[in-house]
């Protein structure tokens, strides 16, 4: 039995905490919201972020990070990307040197343009960082529906440790060493899901959806390779697998945001009515800046950026994609 701490009690963090507890581990979860702590401890439910699901009764919730991290042997960060650095920094002195730290947050930090594992590595330099990503809706994980993900680290022992901790009869984790590829897949698929949702909101049909997914994968791979990723990683679970799920699944928050924007609802109004974070909106801005910095052509990311942040009509953005200069399919 491993002493595990999950930092972040949104839907994803809660599902991972439940999974670890069902696997026989001693699990503590940290939540920012007092009501989340209380409902997990009193009724074994996260009614705010994962309503309708009964959690394993050994999961304990805390509102103080130091309590959740007491005597910890495996840490998992599942916070929104924009607060990860601050929370990791506050946890630095509470995590023993050499402890495996799994980063389940997905995104690209706004100012630094760092990937999430780089953020944690900078703030907790004595930890051993592992990225966890792949096609996985939280509600299906907690319902014990079959799921497969990737755990990636340059330290093979840490990857194997995380693989063993998370894997069960319902949740299969594959190891990887290409952390950059796994991170790029996990972050950019959210941008592509927003773009696909916009097309769906416009009523453009299945042909357009398939084209956006396929060309979106090409853009993800292009940027990933520029940053040092193995292109094969983007064709795996953390790339193509997560991309297909997030762009087509009815449970995708990022796709649903895009659908509403495509229907003409202003972004501010769309986001105002949501309890949970749609990482694709934040990541669109970061990915646009990262592509510019690396001089990588990403027309779908550019189109999503113009619609979300420059008020370009969605139909005009799609039209601009279709009338770009003709070219070969492969670079």
Number of C-alpha atoms within 10 A of each C-alpha: 12 15 18 24 30 31 30 25 28 24 20 22 25 30 25 22 32 27 26 26 25 19 17 12 20 19 27 27 30 29 25 16 14 11 14 23 21 18 15 25 18 12 12 21 23 24 16 16 18 20 11 11 15 16 23 17 15 18 23 21 28 23 17 12 21 15 16 24 25 15 14 20 18 22 26 25 27 24 26 18 23 20 10 24 21 12 17 20 15 14 16 16 11 17 22 17 13 13 16 25 25 26 27 28 27 30 30 30 22 18 9 10 18 16 21 26 28 20 22 26 18 15 19 23 14 15 20 21 27 32 30 31 27 26 20 21 20 20 19 14 20 23 15 16 14 13 18 18 23 26 28 31 26 15 14 14 12 23 27 18 15 27 21 14 20 20 18 17 10 14 17 15 23 18 20 21 19 19 25 23 28 29 31 28 30 30 29 30 31 28 34 31 33 32 36 31 28 29 26 24 21 19 13 14 11 11 8 15 19 15 12 21 23 15 16 25 21 19 21 27 25 19 24 23 18 14 13 12 20 18 19 13 25 27 18 18 22 28 28 25 20 26 31 19 18 28 29 18 14 10 15 18 23 24 29 25 24 34 24 21 27 25 16 15 13 14 18 10 11 16 15 8 8 11 10 13 16 21 23 28 23 18 27 30 22 24 27 22 18 19 19 13 10 11 11 15 14 19 18 23 25 20 22 27 24 18 23 22 12 10 11 14 14 24 14 12 20 21 11 13 14 10 8 9 7 7 7 5 7 5 6
